[in-house]
Amino acid sequence: MSLLAGKRGIVFGVANKRSIAWAIAQAWHKAGAKLAFTYQGDRLKENVEELAGAFGADTLILPCDVTKDEEIANVFKVVGGKFGKLHLLLHSVAFAPKAALEGEFINTSREAFRIAHDVSAYSLVALGRAAAALMPEGGSMLAMSYYGAEKVVPHYNVMGVAKASLEASTRYLAYDLGPKRIRVNCISAGPVNTLAARGIAGFNEMLKRYEDHAPLKRNVLPEELGATGLFLATDGAAAITGQVIYVDCGYQIMGM
């Protein structure tokens, strides 16, 4: 029996076939979940339509700028109308202006700080609130984080601070939504060659460092992140909430 048979979910953050969100969406789909997708801006629309279309011609694909409450409201209105209820939410959304990911963190502008937190952290609160209203049977919400939320990663800068906010938001949401049997967790992934990652200065050096220093002596694979995302969506993780799960080949345990 499929682990997610009869479950309905919505995925935010697919950009292309290398996206972590796509790896998790594929795992959810293979396990039997029916999914809806969103895209941000016309530039990504075609990519998402091509990928999500492989799940069926009737796959729901909607525009959503997570900084606009009216677009969020419309997405969940349409999804609620088609699915009736939700069980799964994937938040794989993050952004900071490119200039804020170069140079020194101390030079982060007020506007770059605001944008990074609005898109990368507050959006989980906004999406979680809307999704929870469609989860009368409980559910699982999953967000994507990174080690830069915990320790300094050169050039990650304001994104690391925003990810720390995301992880704290996960804990507070888990507390609020626990009585409704809705679980909220983060996966802290090792570096993956995604569209977002390529915007970070020195990303190739980051990949090499992980490979050299992680106990498993390699980088994480997208399908491994998909497998973890699937586990956190199933009843096997029924007692796990408010947690940050590191899927980074063990890099996080190393002191030096």
Backbone torsions as a table, in degrees:
resi	resn	phi	psi	omega
1	MET	NA	134.2	-178.1
2	SER	-64.8	136.8	-174.8
3	LEU	-62.3	-31.6	-177.0
4	LEU	-116.2	24.6	179.4
5	ALA	-57.7	131.5	178.8
6	GLY	83.4	-4.2	-179.6
7	LYS	-85.5	149.8	178.7
8	ARG	-122.8	136.8	-177.1
9	GLY	-143.3	164.7	176.3
10	ILE	-131.6	138.8	-173.6
11	VAL	-119.0	122.7	175.2
12	PHE	-111.8	125.5	170.9
13	GLY	119.9	5.2	174.3
14	VAL	-72.3	127.0	176.2
15	ALA	-112.4	-42.4	177.1
16	ASN	-159.1	-172.4	-174.1
17	LYS	-68.0	-14.8	178.3
18	ARG	-88.8	-6.9	-176.4
19	SER	-63.3	138.7	173.8
20	ILE	-59.8	-37.7	178.5
21	ALA	-58.4	-36.5	179.8
22	TRP	-69.5	-39.1	178.1
23	ALA	-61.3	-42.3	179.8
24	ILE	-71.5	-40.7	178.3
25	ALA	-59.4	-42.0	178.4
26	GLN	-61.1	-41.9	179.7
27	ALA	-65.1	-42.1	178.2
28	TRP	-63.0	-44.7	-178.8
29	HIS	-62.4	-45.5	-179.8
30	LYS	-62.5	-27.4	179.5
31	ALA	-85.6	1.3	172.8
32	GLY	108.9	0.5	-178.2
33	ALA	-77.4	145.7	172.4
34	LYS	-96.6	125.7	-170.6
35	LEU	-121.1	149.4	168.1
36	ALA	-114.5	153.6	-177.8
37	PHE	-128.6	154.1	171.8
38	THR	-123.9	162.2	175.3
39	TYR	-139.4	154.1	-179.4
40	GLN	-112.8	104.3	176.3
41	GLY	87.7	152.4	-178.0
42	ASP	-62.9	-25.0	-178.2
43	ARG	-60.8	-32.6	-177.6
44	LEU	-101.1	-8.4	-174.6
45	LYS	-56.6	-48.7	-176.4
46	GLU	-62.4	-41.0	179.0
47	ASN	-60.1	-47.8	-177.1
48	VAL	-66.5	-41.4	179.2
49	GLU	-61.6	-41.3	-179.2
50	GLU	-65.7	-44.3	-178.4
51	LEU	-70.6	-54.0	-175.6
52	ALA	-66.3	-26.9	178.5
53	GLY	-61.3	-23.0	178.3
54	ALA	-67.6	-16.8	178.4
55	PHE	-86.2	-2.1	179.9
56	GLY	134.0	144.9	-176.7
57	ALA	-63.6	-21.8	-177.9
58	ASP	-93.4	8.8	-179.8
59	THR	-61.0	129.8	-177.8
60	LEU	-78.8	124.4	-179.4
61	ILE	-131.5	120.4	-171.9
62	LEU	-130.1	147.1	174.4
63	PRO	-75.4	144.0	175.2
64	CYS	-158.8	115.3	167.6
65	ASP	-94.0	112.1	-172.0
66	VAL	-70.4	-3.9	174.7
67	THR	-90.0	0.2	-177.1
68	LYS	-118.7	111.9	-176.0
69	ASP	-60.4	-34.7	-178.3
70	GLU	-67.4	-33.7	177.8
71	GLU	-72.0	-38.7	175.9
72	ILE	-61.1	-46.2	-179.8
73	ALA	-59.9	-41.1	-179.5
74	ASN	-66.0	-41.7	179.1
75	VAL	-57.2	-49.3	-175.8
76	PHE	-74.7	-24.1	172.6
77	LYS	-66.0	-46.1	179.8
78	VAL	-67.6	-44.7	-179.7
79	VAL	-63.2	-42.7	178.2
80	GLY	-62.4	-37.8	178.2
81	GLY	-65.6	-36.1	-177.8
82	LYS	-85.7	-44.1	-175.2
83	PHE	-91.8	-27.2	-176.1
84	GLY	84.2	-44.0	178.5
85	LYS	-153.2	165.7	179.5
86	LEU	-124.1	154.7	174.3
87	HIS	-127.4	-20.4	-172.3
88	LEU	-136.0	140.4	172.9
89	LEU	-136.0	128.1	173.5
90	LEU	-114.7	121.4	177.8
91	HIS	-109.1	107.6	178.1
92	SER	-130.1	59.2	-171.8
93	VAL	-124.0	126.7	177.0
94	ALA	-158.2	145.0	177.9
95	PHE	-162.0	142.1	168.2
96	ALA	-145.1	146.1	177.1
97	PRO	-54.7	141.1	-174.8
98	LYS	-55.1	-39.0	-178.9
99	ALA	-61.8	-26.9	-179.1
100	ALA	-78.8	-11.1	178.9
101	LEU	-102.9	15.7	176.4
102	GLU	-129.2	157.7	177.5
103	GLY	70.6	-147.6	-173.6
104	GLU	-102.4	145.0	179.1
105	PHE	-59.6	-33.7	-176.7
106	ILE	-60.3	-20.9	-179.5
107	ASN	-92.8	8.1	178.2
108	THR	-60.0	129.6	178.6
109	SER	-78.7	158.7	177.7
110	ARG	-58.1	-41.1	-177.4
111	GLU	-68.8	-41.1	178.1
112	ALA	-63.6	-39.1	178.0
113	PHE	-62.6	-44.4	-179.2
114	ARG	-63.8	-46.7	-178.4
115	ILE	-61.9	-46.6	-178.1
116	ALA	-59.0	-41.6	-178.7
117	HIS	-75.5	-36.2	179.3
118	ASP	-63.9	-51.7	-176.6
119	VAL	-73.1	-42.4	-168.2
120	SER	-90.6	-24.1	-175.3
121	ALA	-122.9	-54.5	-177.6
122	TYR	-61.3	-30.8	-178.9
123	SER	-58.1	-32.6	177.2
124	LEU	-64.1	-39.1	178.2
125	VAL	-64.2	-47.7	-178.5
126	ALA	-64.3	-45.5	179.6
127	LEU	-68.9	-39.5	179.7
128	GLY	-62.9	-40.8	179.1
129	ARG	-62.6	-44.6	-179.4
130	ALA	-68.6	-41.1	-179.2
131	ALA	-68.0	-37.9	-177.5
132	ALA	-58.9	-32.5	179.6
133	ALA	-66.2	-17.3	179.8
134	LEU	-107.4	16.0	-177.4
135	MET	-119.5	60.7	-179.4
136	PRO	-66.2	-20.4	-179.9
137	GLU	-96.5	6.9	-172.5
138	GLY	88.2	-179.4	-179.0
139	GLY	175.1	-172.9	-178.9
140	SER	-133.0	125.0	174.6
141	MET	-111.1	137.1	-174.6
142	LEU	-133.8	131.0	178.0
143	ALA	-121.1	159.5	-178.8
144	MET	-109.0	126.6	179.3
145	SER	-123.9	-170.1	-179.3
146	TYR	-155.7	155.1	-177.0
147	TYR	-53.4	-25.8	178.7
148	GLY	-63.4	-10.4	173.5
149	ALA	-74.2	-23.7	-174.4
150	GLU	-105.0	-39.7	-177.9
151	LYS	-130.5	159.3	-178.6
152	VAL	-70.7	125.9	173.3
153	VAL	-118.7	112.0	-177.5
154	PRO	-51.0	135.6	179.0
155	HIS	79.9	-13.8	178.0
156	TYR	-74.2	-33.0	167.2
157	ASN	47.3	-124.2	-173.3
158	VAL	-63.8	-23.6	177.7
159	MET	-66.6	-35.3	175.6
160	GLY	-62.0	-40.9	178.9
161	VAL	-67.2	-39.2	177.7
162	ALA	-66.8	-37.4	177.8
163	LYS	-68.0	-33.6	174.4
164	ALA	-62.6	-39.9	175.5
165	SER	-63.8	-40.0	177.7
166	LEU	-60.8	-45.0	-178.8
167	GLU	-65.7	-39.9	176.6
168	ALA	-65.7	-39.9	177.8
169	SER	-61.8	-37.0	177.3
170	THR	-58.3	-43.8	-179.1
171	ARG	-66.2	-44.3	-179.5
172	TYR	-68.0	-37.4	176.0
173	LEU	-65.9	-40.2	178.2
174	ALA	-59.2	-39.8	178.8
175	TYR	-66.5	-46.1	-178.2
176	ASP	-65.9	-39.7	-171.1
177	LEU	-94.6	-8.9	179.7
178	GLY	-53.8	-44.6	179.7
179	PRO	-62.0	-19.8	177.5
180	LYS	-92.7	9.1	-179.6
181	ARG	61.9	32.6	174.7
182	ILE	-106.8	123.4	-179.6
183	ARG	-100.0	145.6	-179.0
184	VAL	-133.2	120.9	-178.2
185	ASN	-138.4	164.0	174.6
186	CYS	-118.4	144.0	163.5
187	ILE	-103.2	124.2	173.1
188	SER	-99.2	102.4	-172.7
189	ALA	-89.1	146.2	167.9
190	GLY	-66.7	168.6	-176.3
191	PRO	-61.9	133.6	177.6
192	VAL	-129.8	141.3	-175.3
193	ASN	-75.6	74.4	179.2
194	THR	-101.0	172.7	177.8
195	LEU	-59.9	-42.0	-179.8
196	ALA	-67.1	-40.7	-176.7
197	ALA	-63.8	-33.4	-177.8
198	ARG	-68.5	-11.0	176.6
199	GLY	-84.1	-4.0	-178.8
200	ILE	-94.6	124.2	179.4
201	ALA	-60.4	136.2	177.5
202	GLY	77.1	21.4	-175.7
203	PHE	-63.3	-39.4	179.9
204	ASN	-62.6	-36.4	176.7
205	GLU	-66.5	-34.9	177.5
206	MET	-62.5	-44.5	177.7
207	LEU	-58.5	-44.2	-178.6
208	LYS	-65.7	-39.9	-179.5
209	ARG	-64.1	-42.8	177.7
210	TYR	-60.7	-45.0	-179.3
211	GLU	-60.9	-37.0	-177.9
212	ASP	-76.9	-34.0	-168.8
213	HIS	-108.2	-20.9	179.6
214	ALA	-67.0	143.2	179.5
215	PRO	-53.9	-34.7	-179.2
216	LEU	-83.5	-3.4	175.4
217	LYS	56.7	39.1	176.6
218	ARG	-161.7	173.9	175.1
219	ASN	-97.8	156.5	-179.8
220	VAL	-68.6	148.9	178.4
221	LEU	-100.0	146.9	179.8
222	PRO	-54.6	-40.0	-178.7
223	GLU	-66.6	-24.8	175.8
224	GLU	-71.9	-35.5	174.3
225	LEU	-68.4	-37.3	175.6
226	GLY	-60.6	-41.8	-179.6
227	ALA	-64.3	-39.8	178.2
228	THR	-68.3	-40.3	176.7
229	GLY	-61.0	-37.4	177.6
230	LEU	-66.2	-47.0	179.4
231	PHE	-55.8	-46.6	-177.5
232	LEU	-67.7	-17.4	178.5
233	ALA	-87.9	-13.1	-173.0
234	THR	-98.9	172.3	177.5
235	ASP	-66.8	-15.6	176.3
236	GLY	-63.5	-21.7	178.6
237	ALA	-108.5	25.7	-173.4
238	ALA	-60.2	-24.5	-178.6
239	ALA	-104.5	13.7	-178.7
240	ILE	-109.3	117.8	175.2
241	THR	-153.7	151.5	-180.0
242	GLY	73.1	17.9	-173.7
243	GLN	-106.5	154.7	169.6
244	VAL	-108.6	113.7	-178.0
245	ILE	-99.0	116.8	-179.1
246	TYR	-84.4	122.1	177.2
247	VAL	-123.6	80.9	-169.3
248	ASP	-144.3	26.0	179.9
249	CYS	61.7	22.2	176.2
250	GLY	90.7	1.9	-175.5
251	TYR	-55.9	-37.1	-174.1
252	GLN	-63.1	-23.5	-177.8
253	ILE	-80.8	-13.3	-172.2
254	MET	-79.2	137.6	175.5
255	GLY	-92.2	-31.5	178.6
256	MET	-163.3	NA	NA
